[in-house]
Amino acid sequence: MAICFALGCVGDSKTAERIMLPEYGDRMVFRNCHPDYGGKGYLYLLDKDKFTHAMESQWVCHEEVIPEEVIEIAVDDYLEYCIVE
């Protein structure tokens, strides 16, 4: 799932949105926008022990988080995770 958010969002209008729902599986819907074709994305690996569970589906950290590793990806290598409407 994190890869989908790393693909960027180039808005075609003020109504641009990215959507992830169970019915799409591991894919993200880009509505009125598209991934950053030809661009780069970044995945940040964080220490999960610093986070606590909150509000059923969210995780929070109450201190500054410095990534343990940053992984650069090419957006075009992950376009199979995109549904552009």
N, CA, C and O atoms as a Maestro MAE file, in Angstrom:
{
 s_m_m2io_version
 :::
 2.0.0
}

f_m_ct {
 s_m_title
 :::
 protein
 m_atom[340] {
  # First column is atom index #
  i_m_mmod_type
  r_m_x_coord
  r_m_y_coord
  r_m_z_coord
  i_m_residue_number
  s_m_chain_name
  s_m_pdb_residue_name
  s_m_pdb_atom_name
  i_m_atomic_number
  :::
  1 25 0.810 -1.188 0.000 1 A "MET " " N  " 7
  2 3 0.000 0.000 0.000 1 A "MET " " CA " 6
  3 2 0.857 1.257 0.000 1 A "MET " " C  " 6
  4 15 0.501 2.230 -0.665 1 A "MET " " O  " 8
  5 25 1.950 1.273 0.706 2 A "ALA " " N  " 7
  6 3 2.797 2.465 0.770 2 A "ALA " " CA " 6
  7 2 3.313 2.847 -0.601 2 A "ALA " " C  " 6
  8 15 3.487 4.031 -0.889 2 A "ALA " " O  " 8
  9 25 3.561 1.860 -1.453 3 A "ILE " " N  " 7
  10 3 4.040 2.157 -2.803 3 A "ILE " " CA " 6
  11 2 3.038 3.041 -3.531 3 A "ILE " " C  " 6
  12 15 3.439 3.977 -4.223 3 A "ILE " " O  " 8
  13 25 1.751 2.769 -3.393 4 A "CYS " " N  " 7
  14 3 0.736 3.564 -4.085 4 A "CYS " " CA " 6
  15 2 0.830 5.036 -3.710 4 A "CYS " " C  " 6
  16 15 0.703 5.900 -4.578 4 A "CYS " " O  " 8
  17 25 1.049 5.335 -2.448 5 A "PHE " " N  " 7
  18 3 1.151 6.730 -2.022 5 A "PHE " " CA " 6
  19 2 2.455 7.368 -2.477 5 A "PHE " " C  " 6
  20 15 2.535 8.592 -2.589 5 A "PHE " " O  " 8
  21 25 3.475 6.562 -2.739 6 A "ALA " " N  " 7
  22 3 4.761 7.082 -3.202 6 A "ALA " " CA " 6
  23 2 4.731 7.461 -4.679 6 A "ALA " " C  " 6
  24 15 5.695 8.040 -5.181 6 A "ALA " " O  " 8
  25 25 3.655 7.148 -5.379 7 A "LEU " " N  " 7
  26 3 3.592 7.398 -6.822 7 A "LEU " " CA " 6
  27 2 3.215 8.831 -7.169 7 A "LEU " " C  " 6
  28 15 3.175 9.192 -8.345 7 A "LEU " " O  " 8
  29 25 2.943 9.635 -6.178 8 A "GLY " " N  " 7
  30 3 2.615 11.031 -6.421 8 A "GLY " " CA " 6
  31 2 1.199 11.210 -6.926 8 A "GLY " " C  " 6
  32 15 0.470 10.237 -7.117 8 A "GLY " " O  " 8
  33 25 0.811 12.456 -7.141 9 A "CYS " " N  " 7
  34 3 -0.515 12.776 -7.655 9 A "CYS " " CA " 6
  35 2 -0.416 14.095 -8.402 9 A "CYS " " C  " 6
  36 15 -0.248 15.155 -7.799 9 A "CYS " " O  " 8
  37 25 -0.520 14.019 -9.715 10 A "VAL " " N  " 7
  38 3 -0.508 15.223 -10.536 10 A "VAL " " CA " 6
  39 2 -1.960 15.531 -10.843 10 A "VAL " " C  " 6
  40 15 -2.607 14.797 -11.590 10 A "VAL " " O  " 8
  41 25 -2.480 16.615 -10.272 11 A "GLY " " N  " 7
  42 3 -3.894 16.946 -10.389 11 A "GLY " " CA " 6
  43 2 -4.252 17.567 -11.717 11 A "GLY " " C  " 6
  44 15 -3.571 18.468 -12.207 11 A "GLY " " O  " 8
  45 25 -5.332 17.071 -12.293 12 A "ASP " " N  " 7
  46 3 -5.850 17.628 -13.528 12 A "ASP " " CA " 6
  47 2 -6.900 18.698 -13.247 12 A "ASP " " C  " 6
  48 15 -7.302 19.426 -14.155 12 A "ASP " " O  " 8
  49 25 -7.345 18.796 -12.000 13 A "SER " " N  " 7
  50 3 -8.350 19.789 -11.637 13 A "SER " " CA " 6
  51 2 -8.378 19.936 -10.114 13 A "SER " " C  " 6
  52 15 -7.628 19.266 -9.403 13 A "SER " " O  " 8
  53 25 -9.234 20.802 -9.634 14 A "LYS " " N  " 7
  54 3 -9.363 21.000 -8.186 14 A "LYS " " CA " 6
  55 2 -10.059 19.830 -7.510 14 A "LYS " " C  " 6
  56 15 -10.101 19.760 -6.282 14 A "LYS " " O  " 8
  57 25 -10.606 18.908 -8.300 15 A "THR " " N  " 7
  58 3 -11.297 17.758 -7.721 15 A "THR " " CA " 6
  59 2 -10.443 16.496 -7.751 15 A "THR " " C  " 6
  60 15 -10.970 15.390 -7.628 15 A "THR " " O  " 8
  61 25 -9.140 16.649 -7.912 16 A "ALA " " N  " 7
  62 3 -8.249 15.489 -7.953 16 A "ALA " " CA " 6
  63 2 -8.293 14.743 -6.628 16 A "ALA " " C  " 6
  64 15 -8.285 15.351 -5.558 16 A "ALA " " O  " 8
  65 25 -8.341 13.404 -6.714 17 A "GLU " " N  " 7
  66 3 -8.315 12.598 -5.496 17 A "GLU " " CA " 6
  67 2 -7.737 11.223 -5.787 17 A "GLU " " C  " 6
  68 15 -7.837 10.704 -6.899 17 A "GLU " " O  " 8
  69 25 -7.126 10.644 -4.749 18 A "ARG " " N  " 7
  70 3 -6.635 9.267 -4.804 18 A "ARG " " CA " 6
  71 2 -7.450 8.456 -3.814 18 A "ARG " " C  " 6
  72 15 -7.701 8.895 -2.692 18 A "ARG " " O  " 8
  73 25 -7.862 7.267 -4.238 19 A "ILE " " N  " 7
  74 3 -8.761 6.460 -3.422 19 A "ILE " " CA " 6
  75 2 -8.222 5.037 -3.321 19 A "ILE " " C  " 6
  76 15 -7.807 4.451 -4.321 19 A "ILE " " O  " 8
  77 25 -8.231 4.485 -2.108 20 A "MET " " N  " 7
  78 3 -7.922 3.068 -1.894 20 A "MET " " CA " 6
  79 2 -9.080 2.465 -1.116 20 A "MET " " C  " 6
  80 15 -9.378 2.885 0.002 20 A "MET " " O  " 8
  81 25 -9.728 1.480 -1.715 21 A "LEU " " N  " 7
  82 3 -10.824 0.768 -1.064 21 A "LEU " " CA " 6
  83 2 -10.602 -0.727 -1.253 21 A "LEU " " C  " 6
  84 15 -9.949 -1.136 -2.214 21 A "LEU " " O  " 8
  85 25 -11.136 -1.552 -0.349 22 A "PRO " " N  " 7
  86 3 -10.932 -3.000 -0.455 22 A "PRO " " CA " 6
  87 2 -11.319 -3.581 -1.824 22 A "PRO " " C  " 6
  88 15 -10.679 -4.520 -2.298 22 A "PRO " " O  " 8
  89 25 -12.354 -3.033 -2.454 23 A "GLU " " N  " 7
  90 3 -12.782 -3.592 -3.743 23 A "GLU " " CA " 6
  91 2 -11.766 -3.375 -4.867 23 A "GLU " " C  " 6
  92 15 -11.865 -4.007 -5.918 23 A "GLU " " O  " 8
  93 25 -10.792 -2.488 -4.654 24 A "TYR " " N  " 7
  94 3 -9.746 -2.267 -5.652 24 A "TYR " " CA " 6
  95 2 -8.524 -3.142 -5.391 24 A "TYR " " C  " 6
  96 15 -7.566 -3.103 -6.164 24 A "TYR " " O  " 8
  97 25 -8.539 -3.916 -4.337 25 A "GLY " " N  " 7
  98 3 -7.390 -4.747 -4.002 25 A "GLY " " CA " 6
  99 2 -6.211 -3.872 -3.597 25 A "GLY " " C  " 6
  100 15 -6.369 -2.932 -2.818 25 A "GLY " " O  " 8
  101 25 -5.032 -4.179 -4.122 26 A "ASP " " N  " 7
  102 3 -3.821 -3.413 -3.801 26 A "ASP " " CA " 6
  103 2 -3.600 -2.268 -4.778 26 A "ASP " " C  " 6
  104 15 -2.465 -1.833 -4.973 26 A "ASP " " O  " 8
  105 25 -4.655 -1.783 -5.385 27 A "ARG " " N  " 7
  106 3 -4.524 -0.726 -6.382 27 A "ARG " " CA " 6
  107 2 -5.163 0.572 -5.885 27 A "ARG " " C  " 6
  108 15 -6.081 0.561 -5.065 27 A "ARG " " O  " 8
  109 25 -4.652 1.681 -6.402 28 A "MET " " N  " 7
  110 3 -5.157 3.003 -6.045 28 A "MET " " CA " 6
  111 2 -5.853 3.601 -7.254 28 A "MET " " C  " 6
  112 15 -5.346 3.518 -8.373 28 A "MET " " O  " 8
  113 25 -7.020 4.206 -7.030 29 A "VAL " " N  " 7
  114 3 -7.750 4.896 -8.083 29 A "VAL " " CA " 6
  115 2 -7.321 6.361 -8.088 29 A "VAL " " C  " 6
  116 15 -7.339 7.029 -7.054 29 A "VAL " " O  " 8
  117 25 -6.944 6.841 -9.244 30 A "PHE " " N  " 7
  118 3 -6.603 8.251 -9.440 30 A "PHE " " CA " 6
  119 2 -7.770 8.872 -10.196 30 A "PHE " " C  " 6
  120 15 -8.007 8.545 -11.359 30 A "PHE " " O  " 8
  121 25 -8.488 9.757 -9.544 31 A "ARG " " N  " 7
  122 3 -9.655 10.388 -10.152 31 A "ARG " " CA " 6
  123 2 -9.326 11.867 -10.389 31 A "ARG " " C  " 6
  124 15 -8.964 12.590 -9.461 31 A "ARG " " O  " 8
  125 25 -9.455 12.293 -11.630 32 A "ASN " " N  " 7
  126 3 -9.125 13.661 -12.035 32 A "ASN " " CA " 6
  127 2 -7.656 13.997 -11.778 32 A "ASN " " C  " 6
  128 15 -7.302 15.157 -11.564 32 A "ASN " " O  " 8
  129 25 -6.820 12.981 -11.803 33 A "CYS " " N  " 7
  130 3 -5.379 13.150 -11.628 33 A "CYS " " CA " 6
  131 2 -4.690 11.896 -12.148 33 A "CYS " " C  " 6
  132 15 -5.348 10.982 -12.645 33 A "CYS " " O  " 8
  133 25 -3.380 11.853 -12.034 34 A "HIS " " N  " 7
  134 3 -2.618 10.677 -12.465 34 A "HIS " " CA " 6
  135 2 -1.324 10.599 -11.667 34 A "HIS " " C  " 6
  136 15 -0.916 11.581 -11.046 34 A "HIS " " O  " 8
  137 25 -0.670 9.424 -11.681 35 A "PRO " " N  " 7
  138 3 0.624 9.318 -10.997 35 A "PRO " " CA " 6
  139 2 1.632 10.257 -11.659 35 A "PRO " " C  " 6
  140 15 1.391 10.759 -12.757 35 A "PRO " " O  " 8
  141 25 2.730 10.484 -11.005 36 A "ASP " " N  " 7
  142 3 3.784 11.361 -11.525 36 A "ASP " " CA " 6
  143 2 4.630 10.586 -12.543 36 A "ASP " " C  " 6
  144 15 5.766 10.202 -12.265 36 A "ASP " " O  " 8
  145 25 4.043 10.365 -13.735 37 A "TYR " " N  " 7
  146 3 4.722 9.592 -14.781 37 A "TYR " " CA " 6
  147 2 6.157 10.085 -14.992 37 A "TYR " " C  " 6
  148 15 6.405 11.285 -15.101 37 A "TYR " " O  " 8
  149 25 7.087 9.140 -15.048 38 A "GLY " " N  " 7
  150 3 8.493 9.471 -15.263 38 A "GLY " " CA " 6
  151 2 9.201 10.006 -14.028 38 A "GLY " " C  " 6
  152 15 10.400 10.281 -14.067 38 A "GLY " " O  " 8
  153 25 8.463 10.155 -12.930 39 A "GLY " " N  " 7
  154 3 9.041 10.721 -11.708 39 A "GLY " " CA " 6
  155 2 9.595 9.673 -10.762 39 A "GLY " " C  " 6
  156 15 9.646 8.484 -11.076 39 A "GLY " " O  " 8
  157 25 10.001 10.138 -9.619 40 A "LYS " " N  " 7
  158 3 10.519 9.269 -8.571 40 A "LYS " " CA " 6
  159 2 9.614 9.374 -7.348 40 A "LYS " " C  " 6
  160 15 9.005 10.415 -7.099 40 A "LYS " " O  " 8
  161 25 9.535 8.294 -6.597 41 A "GLY " " N  " 7
  162 3 8.811 8.270 -5.347 41 A "GLY " " CA " 6
  163 2 9.741 7.790 -4.250 41 A "GLY " " C  " 6
  164 15 10.845 7.319 -4.524 41 A "GLY " " O  " 8
  165 25 9.299 7.907 -3.018 42 A "TYR " " N  " 7
  166 3 10.147 7.532 -1.893 42 A "TYR " " CA " 6
  167 2 9.346 6.760 -0.856 42 A "TYR " " C  " 6
  168 15 8.226 7.133 -0.509 42 A "TYR " " O  " 8
  169 25 9.936 5.688 -0.373 43 A "LEU " " N  " 7
  170 3 9.369 4.904 0.722 43 A "LEU " " CA " 6
  171 2 10.233 5.152 1.952 43 A "LEU " " C  " 6
  172 15 11.460 5.086 1.888 43 A "LEU " " O  " 8
  173 25 9.582 5.435 3.062 44 A "TYR " " N  " 7
  174 3 10.289 5.716 4.302 44 A "TYR " " CA " 6
  175 2 10.052 4.572 5.275 44 A "TYR " " C  " 6
  176 15 8.915 4.296 5.656 44 A "TYR " " O  " 8
  177 25 11.125 3.913 5.674 45 A "LEU " " N  " 7
  178 3 11.020 2.834 6.656 45 A "LEU " " CA " 6
  179 2 11.183 3.429 8.046 45 A "LEU " " C  " 6
  180 15 12.188 4.070 8.352 45 A "LEU " " O  " 8
  181 25 10.164 3.200 8.888 46 A "LEU " " N  " 7
  182 3 10.131 3.780 10.226 46 A "LEU " " CA " 6
  183 2 10.157 2.694 11.292 46 A "LEU " " C  " 6
  184 15 9.780 1.551 11.032 46 A "LEU " " O  " 8
  185 25 10.594 3.047 12.473 47 A "ASP " " N  " 7
  186 3 10.613 2.127 13.609 47 A "ASP " " CA " 6
  187 2 9.182 1.962 14.130 47 A "ASP " " C  " 6
  188 15 8.641 2.865 14.769 47 A "ASP " " O  " 8
  189 25 8.583 0.823 13.857 48 A "LYS " " N  " 7
  190 3 7.179 0.607 14.240 48 A "LYS " " CA " 6
  191 2 6.966 0.616 15.752 48 A "LYS " " C  " 6
  192 15 5.846 0.857 16.204 48 A "LYS " " O  " 8
  193 25 7.988 0.365 16.531 49 A "ASP " " N  " 7
  194 3 7.846 0.348 17.988 49 A "ASP " " CA " 6
  195 2 7.558 1.731 18.570 49 A "ASP " " C  " 6
  196 15 7.137 1.835 19.723 49 A "ASP " " O  " 8
  197 25 7.775 2.786 17.800 50 A "LYS " " N  " 7
  198 3 7.512 4.140 18.278 50 A "LYS " " CA " 6
  199 2 6.059 4.563 18.065 50 A "LYS " " C  " 6
  200 15 5.662 5.640 18.508 50 A "LYS " " O  " 8
  201 25 5.272 3.740 17.401 51 A "PHE " " N  " 7
  202 3 3.895 4.084 17.077 51 A "PHE " " CA " 6
  203 2 2.914 3.330 17.963 51 A "PHE " " C  " 6
  204 15 3.179 2.208 18.393 51 A "PHE " " O  " 8
  205 25 1.771 3.969 18.229 52 A "THR " " N  " 7
  206 3 0.694 3.323 18.974 52 A "THR " " CA " 6
  207 2 -0.573 3.355 18.129 52 A "THR " " C  " 6
  208 15 -0.757 4.236 17.289 52 A "THR " " O  " 8
  209 25 -1.425 2.396 18.363 53 A "HIS " " N  " 7
  210 3 -2.671 2.263 17.620 53 A "HIS " " CA " 6
  211 2 -3.676 3.296 18.120 53 A "HIS " " C  " 6
  212 15 -3.821 3.505 19.324 53 A "HIS " " O  " 8
  213 25 -4.373 3.944 17.170 54 A "ALA " " N  " 7
  214 3 -5.368 4.955 17.533 54 A "ALA " " CA " 6
  215 2 -6.520 4.922 16.536 54 A "ALA " " C  " 6
  216 15 -6.304 4.703 15.344 54 A "ALA " " O  " 8
  217 25 -7.718 5.134 17.006 55 A "MET " " N  " 7
  218 3 -8.914 5.236 16.168 55 A "MET " " CA " 6
  219 2 -9.049 4.080 15.163 55 A "MET " " C  " 6
  220 15 -9.281 4.316 13.977 55 A "MET " " O  " 8
  221 25 -8.912 2.897 15.610 56 A "GLU " " N  " 7
  222 3 -9.127 1.654 14.865 56 A "GLU " " CA " 6
  223 2 -8.173 1.421 13.690 56 A "GLU " " C  " 6
  224 15 -7.570 0.352 13.604 56 A "GLU " " O  " 8
  225 25 -8.020 2.389 12.785 57 A "SER " " N  " 7
  226 3 -7.237 2.116 11.571 57 A "SER " " CA " 6
  227 2 -6.017 3.024 11.425 57 A "SER " " C  " 6
  228 15 -5.390 3.030 10.366 57 A "SER " " O  " 8
  229 25 -5.672 3.772 12.436 58 A "GLN " " N  " 7
  230 3 -4.545 4.691 12.337 58 A "GLN " " CA " 6
  231 2 -3.483 4.376 13.376 58 A "GLN " " C  " 6
  232 15 -3.754 3.778 14.417 58 A "GLN " " O  " 8
  233 25 -2.259 4.800 13.060 59 A "TRP " " N  " 7
  234 3 -1.143 4.669 13.974 59 A "TRP " " CA " 6
  235 2 -0.527 6.043 14.158 59 A "TRP " " C  " 6
  236 15 -0.385 6.790 13.190 59 A "TRP " " O  " 8
  237 25 -0.160 6.387 15.374 60 A "VAL " " N  " 7
  238 3 0.420 7.700 15.657 60 A "VAL " " CA " 6
  239 2 1.712 7.559 16.449 60 A "VAL " " C  " 6
  240 15 1.932 6.583 17.166 60 A "VAL " " O  " 8
  241 25 2.560 8.575 16.289 61 A "CYS " " N  " 7
  242 3 3.792 8.668 17.058 61 A "CYS " " CA " 6
  243 2 3.825 10.058 17.660 61 A "CYS " " C  " 6
  244 15 3.577 11.042 16.963 61 A "CYS " " O  " 8
  245 25 4.126 10.152 18.935 62 A "HIS " " N  " 7
  246 3 4.103 11.429 19.642 62 A "HIS " " CA " 6
  247 2 5.492 12.038 19.796 62 A "HIS " " C  " 6
  248 15 5.728 12.854 20.687 62 A "HIS " " O  " 8
  249 25 6.398 11.635 18.928 63 A "GLU " " N  " 7
  250 3 7.735 12.213 18.926 63 A "GLU " " CA " 6
  251 2 8.225 12.299 17.478 63 A "GLU " " C  " 6
  252 15 7.657 11.670 16.586 63 A "GLU " " O  " 8
  253 25 9.264 13.069 17.258 64 A "GLU " " N  " 7
  254 3 9.816 13.198 15.919 64 A "GLU " " CA " 6
  255 2 10.299 11.827 15.436 64 A "GLU " " C  " 6
  256 15 10.929 11.075 16.180 64 A "GLU " " O  " 8
  257 25 9.994 11.527 14.191 65 A "VAL " " N  " 7
  258 3 10.389 10.244 13.619 65 A "VAL " " CA " 6
  259 2 11.407 10.477 12.513 65 A "VAL " " C  " 6
  260 15 11.157 11.227 11.570 65 A "VAL " " O  " 8
  261 25 12.535 9.836 12.639 66 A "ILE " " N  " 7
  262 3 13.560 9.909 11.596 66 A "ILE " " CA " 6
  263 2 13.583 8.553 10.910 66 A "ILE " " C  " 6
  264 15 13.745 7.529 11.573 66 A "ILE " " O  " 8
  265 25 13.420 8.533 9.574 67 A "PRO " " N  " 7
  266 3 13.395 7.252 8.861 67 A "PRO " " CA " 6
  267 2 14.678 6.463 9.079 67 A "PRO " " C  " 6
  268 15 15.775 7.019 9.112 67 A "PRO " " O  " 8
  269 25 14.511 5.150 9.227 68 A "GLU " " N  " 7
  270 3 15.665 4.270 9.336 68 A "GLU " " CA " 6
  271 2 16.298 4.056 7.966 68 A "GLU " " C  " 6
  272 15 17.494 3.790 7.849 68 A "GLU " " O  " 8
  273 25 15.469 4.178 6.936 69 A "GLU " " N  " 7
  274 3 15.950 4.020 5.564 69 A "GLU " " CA " 6
  275 2 14.970 4.723 4.629 69 A "GLU " " C  " 6
  276 15 13.766 4.742 4.881 69 A "GLU " " O  " 8
  277 25 15.494 5.299 3.548 70 A "VAL " " N  " 7
  278 3 14.676 5.913 2.505 70 A "VAL " " CA " 6
  279 2 14.995 5.182 1.205 70 A "VAL " " C  " 6
  280 15 16.151 5.099 0.790 70 A "VAL " " O  " 8
  281 25 13.952 4.656 0.574 71 A "ILE " " N  " 7
  282 3 14.126 3.899 -0.663 71 A "ILE " " CA " 6
  283 2 13.513 4.691 -1.806 71 A "ILE " " C  " 6
  284 15 12.330 5.031 -1.772 71 A "ILE " " O  " 8
  285 25 14.319 4.982 -2.817 72 A "GLU " " N  " 7
  286 3 13.836 5.702 -3.995 72 A "GLU " " CA " 6
  287 2 13.293 4.696 -5.008 72 A "GLU " " C  " 6
  288 15 13.920 3.670 -5.271 72 A "GLU " " O  " 8
  289 25 12.125 4.999 -5.571 73 A "ILE " " N  " 7
  290 3 11.542 4.126 -6.587 73 A "ILE " " CA " 6
  291 2 11.232 4.946 -7.834 73 A "ILE " " C  " 6
  292 15 11.036 6.158 -7.756 73 A "ILE " " O  " 8
  293 25 11.190 4.284 -8.975 74 A "ALA " " N  " 7
  294 3 10.767 4.911 -10.226 74 A "ALA " " CA " 6
  295 2 9.260 4.692 -10.356 74 A "ALA " " C  " 6
  296 15 8.795 3.552 -10.351 74 A "ALA " " O  " 8
  297 25 8.504 5.769 -10.470 75 A "VAL " " N  " 7
  298 3 7.044 5.676 -10.530 75 A "VAL " " CA " 6
  299 2 6.597 4.728 -11.640 75 A "VAL " " C  " 6
  300 15 5.698 3.913 -11.430 75 A "VAL " " O  " 8
  301 25 7.206 4.824 -12.806 76 A "ASP " " N  " 7
  302 3 6.778 4.009 -13.954 76 A "ASP " " CA " 6
  303 2 6.930 2.504 -13.724 76 A "ASP " " C  " 6
  304 15 6.305 1.713 -14.431 76 A "ASP " " O  " 8
  305 25 7.743 2.097 -12.755 77 A "ASP " " N  " 7
  306 3 7.914 0.666 -12.447 77 A "ASP " " CA " 6
  307 2 6.722 0.089 -11.680 77 A "ASP " " C  " 6
  308 15 6.632 -1.127 -11.510 77 A "ASP " " O  " 8
  309 25 5.806 0.945 -11.216 78 A "TYR " " N  " 7
  310 3 4.703 0.493 -10.363 78 A "TYR " " CA " 6
  311 2 3.327 0.915 -10.891 78 A "TYR " " C  " 6
  312 15 2.367 0.973 -10.123 78 A "TYR " " O  " 8
  313 25 3.223 1.201 -12.151 79 A "LEU " " N  " 7
  314 3 1.951 1.663 -12.726 79 A "LEU " " CA " 6
  315 2 0.860 0.603 -12.698 79 A "LEU " " C  " 6
  316 15 -0.318 0.930 -12.842 79 A "LEU " " O  " 8
  317 25 1.233 -0.673 -12.514 80 A "GLU " " N  " 7
  318 3 0.207 -1.717 -12.422 80 A "GLU " " CA " 6
  319 2 -0.642 -1.566 -11.159 80 A "GLU " " C  " 6
  320 15 -1.698 -2.189 -11.044 80 A "GLU " " O  " 8
  321 25 -0.185 -0.741 -10.211 81 A "TYR " " N  " 7
  322 3 -0.951 -0.485 -9.001 81 A "TYR " " CA " 6
  323 2 -1.928 0.686 -9.165 81 A "TYR " " C  " 6
  324 15 -2.565 1.097 -8.195 81 A "TYR " " O  " 8
  325 25 -2.049 1.220 -10.373 82 A "CYS " " N  " 7
  326 3 -2.839 2.420 -10.603 82 A "CYS " " CA " 6
  327 2 -4.052 2.145 -11.495 82 A "CYS " " C  " 6
  328 15 -3.968 1.401 -12.471 82 A "CYS " " O  " 8
  329 25 -5.162 2.753 -11.143 83 A "ILE " " N  " 7
  330 3 -6.343 2.810 -11.990 83 A "ILE " " CA " 6
  331 2 -6.597 4.292 -12.206 83 A "ILE " " C  " 6
  332 15 -6.981 5.000 -11.276 83 A "ILE " " O  " 8
  333 25 -6.385 4.766 -13.429 84 A "VAL " " N  " 7
  334 3 -6.582 6.183 -13.727 84 A "VAL " " CA " 6
  335 2 -7.947 6.349 -14.379 84 A "VAL " " C  " 6
  336 15 -8.218 5.776 -15.434 84 A "VAL " " O  " 8
  337 25 -8.796 7.133 -13.743 85 A "GLU " " N  " 7
  338 3 -10.150 7.356 -14.290 85 A "GLU " " CA " 6
  339 2 -10.206 8.677 -15.021 85 A "GLU " " C  " 6
  340 15 -11.255 9.045 -15.551 85 A "GLU " " O  " 8
  :::
 }
 m_bond[339] {
  # First column is bond index #
  i_m_from
  i_m_to
  i_m_order
  :::
  1 1 2 1
  2 2 3 1
  3 3 4 2
  4 3 5 1
  5 5 6 1
  6 6 7 1
  7 7 8 2
  8 7 9 1
  9 9 10 1
  10 10 11 1
  11 11 12 2
  12 11 13 1
  13 13 14 1
  14 14 15 1
  15 15 16 2
  16 15 17 1
  17 17 18 1
  18 18 19 1
  19 19 20 2
  20 19 21 1
  21 21 22 1
  22 22 23 1
  23 23 24 2
  24 23 25 1
  25 25 26 1
  26 26 27 1
  27 27 28 2
  28 27 29 1
  29 29 30 1
  30 30 31 1
  31 31 32 2
  32 31 33 1
  33 33 34 1
  34 34 35 1
  35 35 36 2
  36 35 37 1
  37 37 38 1
  38 38 39 1
  39 39 40 2
  40 39 41 1
  41 41 42 1
  42 42 43 1
  43 43 44 2
  44 43 45 1
  45 45 46 1
  46 46 47 1
  47 47 48 2
  48 47 49 1
  49 49 50 1
  50 50 51 1
  51 51 52 2
  52 51 53 1
  53 53 54 1
  54 54 55 1
  55 55 56 2
  56 55 57 1
  57 57 58 1
  58 58 59 1
  59 59 60 2
  60 59 61 1
  61 61 62 1
  62 62 63 1
  63 63 64 2
  64 63 65 1
  65 65 66 1
  66 66 67 1
  67 67 68 2
  68 67 69 1
  69 69 70 1
  70 70 71 1
  71 71 72 2
  72 71 73 1
  73 73 74 1
  74 74 75 1
  75 75 76 2
  76 75 77 1
  77 77 78 1
  78 78 79 1
  79 79 80 2
  80 79 81 1
  81 81 82 1
  82 82 83 1
  83 83 84 2
  84 83 85 1
  85 85 86 1
  86 86 87 1
  87 87 88 2
  88 87 89 1
  89 89 90 1
  90 90 91 1
  91 91 92 2
  92 91 93 1
  93 93 94 1
  94 94 95 1
  95 95 96 2
  96 95 97 1
  97 97 98 1
  98 98 99 1
  99 99 100 2
  100 99 101 1
  101 101 102 1
  102 102 103 1
  103 103 104 2
  104 103 105 1
  105 105 106 1
  106 106 107 1
  107 107 108 2
  108 107 109 1
  109 109 110 1
  110 110 111 1
  111 111 112 2
  112 111 113 1
  113 113 114 1
  114 114 115 1
  115 115 116 2
  116 115 117 1
  117 117 118 1
  118 118 119 1
  119 119 120 2
  120 119 121 1
  121 121 122 1
  122 122 123 1
  123 123 124 2
  124 123 125 1
  125 125 126 1
  126 126 127 1
  127 127 128 2
  128 127 129 1
  129 129 130 1
  130 130 131 1
  131 131 132 2
  132 131 133 1
  133 133 134 1
  134 134 135 1
  135 135 136 2
  136 135 137 1
  137 137 138 1
  138 138 139 1
  139 139 140 2
  140 139 141 1
  141 141 142 1
  142 142 143 1
  143 143 144 2
  144 143 145 1
  145 145 146 1
  146 146 147 1
  147 147 148 2
  148 147 149 1
  149 149 150 1
  150 150 151 1
  151 151 152 2
  152 151 153 1
  153 153 154 1
  154 154 155 1
  155 155 156 2
  156 155 157 1
  157 157 158 1
  158 158 159 1
  159 159 160 2
  160 159 161 1
  161 161 162 1
  162 162 163 1
  163 163 164 2
  164 163 165 1
  165 165 166 1
  166 166 167 1
  167 167 168 2
  168 167 169 1
  169 169 170 1
  170 170 171 1
  171 171 172 2
  172 171 173 1
  173 173 174 1
  174 174 175 1
  175 175 176 2
  176 175 177 1
  177 177 178 1
  178 178 179 1
  179 179 180 2
  180 179 181 1
  181 181 182 1
  182 182 183 1
  183 183 184 2
  184 183 185 1
  185 185 186 1
  186 186 187 1
  187 187 188 2
  188 187 189 1
  189 189 190 1
  190 190 191 1
  191 191 192 2
  192 191 193 1
  193 193 194 1
  194 194 195 1
  195 195 196 2
  196 195 197 1
  197 197 198 1
  198 198 199 1
  199 199 200 2
  200 199 201 1
  201 201 202 1
  202 202 203 1
  203 203 204 2
  204 203 205 1
  205 205 206 1
  206 206 207 1
  207 207 208 2
  208 207 209 1
  209 209 210 1
  210 210 211 1
  211 211 212 2
  212 211 213 1
  213 213 214 1
  214 214 215 1
  215 215 216 2
  216 215 217 1
  217 217 218 1
  218 218 219 1
  219 219 220 2
  220 219 221 1
  221 221 222 1
  222 222 223 1
  223 223 224 2
  224 223 225 1
  225 225 226 1
  226 226 227 1
  227 227 228 2
  228 227 229 1
  229 229 230 1
  230 230 231 1
  231 231 232 2
  232 231 233 1
  233 233 234 1
  234 234 235 1
  235 235 236 2
  236 235 237 1
  237 237 238 1
  238 238 239 1
  239 239 240 2
  240 239 241 1
  241 241 242 1
  242 242 243 1
  243 243 244 2
  244 243 245 1
  245 245 246 1
  246 246 247 1
  247 247 248 2
  248 247 249 1
  249 249 250 1
  250 250 251 1
  251 251 252 2
  252 251 253 1
  253 253 254 1
  254 254 255 1
  255 255 256 2
  256 255 257 1
  257 257 258 1
  258 258 259 1
  259 259 260 2
  260 259 261 1
  261 261 262 1
  262 262 263 1
  263 263 264 2
  264 263 265 1
  265 265 266 1
  266 266 267 1
  267 267 268 2
  268 267 269 1
  269 269 270 1
  270 270 271 1
  271 271 272 2
  272 271 273 1
  273 273 274 1
  274 274 275 1
  275 275 276 2
  276 275 277 1
  277 277 278 1
  278 278 279 1
  279 279 280 2
  280 279 281 1
  281 281 282 1
  282 282 283 1
  283 283 284 2
  284 283 285 1
  285 285 286 1
  286 286 287 1
  287 287 288 2
  288 287 289 1
  289 289 290 1
  290 290 291 1
  291 291 292 2
  292 291 293 1
  293 293 294 1
  294 294 295 1
  295 295 296 2
  296 295 297 1
  297 297 298 1
  298 298 299 1
  299 299 300 2
  300 299 301 1
  301 301 302 1
  302 302 303 1
  303 303 304 2
  304 303 305 1
  305 305 306 1
  306 306 307 1
  307 307 308 2
  308 307 309 1
  309 309 310 1
  310 310 311 1
  311 311 312 2
  312 311 313 1
  313 313 314 1
  314 314 315 1
  315 315 316 2
  316 315 317 1
  317 317 318 1
  318 318 319 1
  319 319 320 2
  320 319 321 1
  321 321 322 1
  322 322 323 1
  323 323 324 2
  324 323 325 1
  325 325 326 1
  326 326 327 1
  327 327 328 2
  328 327 329 1
  329 329 330 1
  330 330 331 1
  331 331 332 2
  332 331 333 1
  333 333 334 1
  334 334 335 1
  335 335 336 2
  336 335 337 1
  337 337 338 1
  338 338 339 1
  339 339 340 2
  :::
 }
}
